């Protein structure tokens, strides 16, 4: 079954900043896909369209057979709840205990009163514990998050997505802020968890080696377009050289766009 279908997606920021230019993409339910490409290629913008936090300037997006343009209010919130996103900077609250950060994955289901009450006395402790056990750090459940290493914090971020119980996991540069020696283990963990729970997984990666060694499908993005969509065995050095011509993939900088301003911010 088709999880996503994108047809001729264009995204323009301001008047002249073309971030995506005619992207066509189909992702089947349960697929494991890696996206690679140079700085400013449009990968982060594409992910924001996939997690329904950004609408394209033109083109059509379908998720589970429903056209996103027709989703509003409760339907749109429900569609977003089924998509879990792991971010480059974790997006955790450092001073809170691990359990609170993990259970924040439930906020889409909880009322405001229950959310506030959980800060005083956490509910669903068993749920948080099971998610942390899946990522291998269940003993850290009551530790302050800022006392964890970068790799452990990324595992907390993954556990937060697990308690959300999404159909899709999007990971936007999930290992760029952890030690390179831990990067492979984090990627393997996400693949293992998504396989065990039958989740669709799309990962945006700096490292070409990680993409080629762990994913059955690799998509190359450059200048806002998809330049190849192949299995690792069909990727050639010439294709990769062309993808990164004039760029260094290991030192990629993403362009982050503020929806309130068309000005791109390099980081």
Buried (B, 14 or more C-beta within 10 A) or exposed (E): EEBBBBBEBBBBBEEEBBBBBEBEBEBEBBBBBBBBBBBBBBBBBBBBBBBBEBEBEEBEBBBBEEEBEEBEEEEEEEBBBBBBBBBBEBEBEEEBBBBBBBBBBBBBEBEEEEBEEBEEEBBBBEBBBBBBEBBEBBEBBEBBBEEBEBBBBBBBBBBBBBBBBBBBBBBBBBBBBBEEEBBBBBBEBBBEBBEEBEBBBBBBBBBBEBBBEBBEBBBBBBBBBBBBBEEBEEBEEEBBEEBBEEBEBEEBEBBEBEEEEEEBEEE
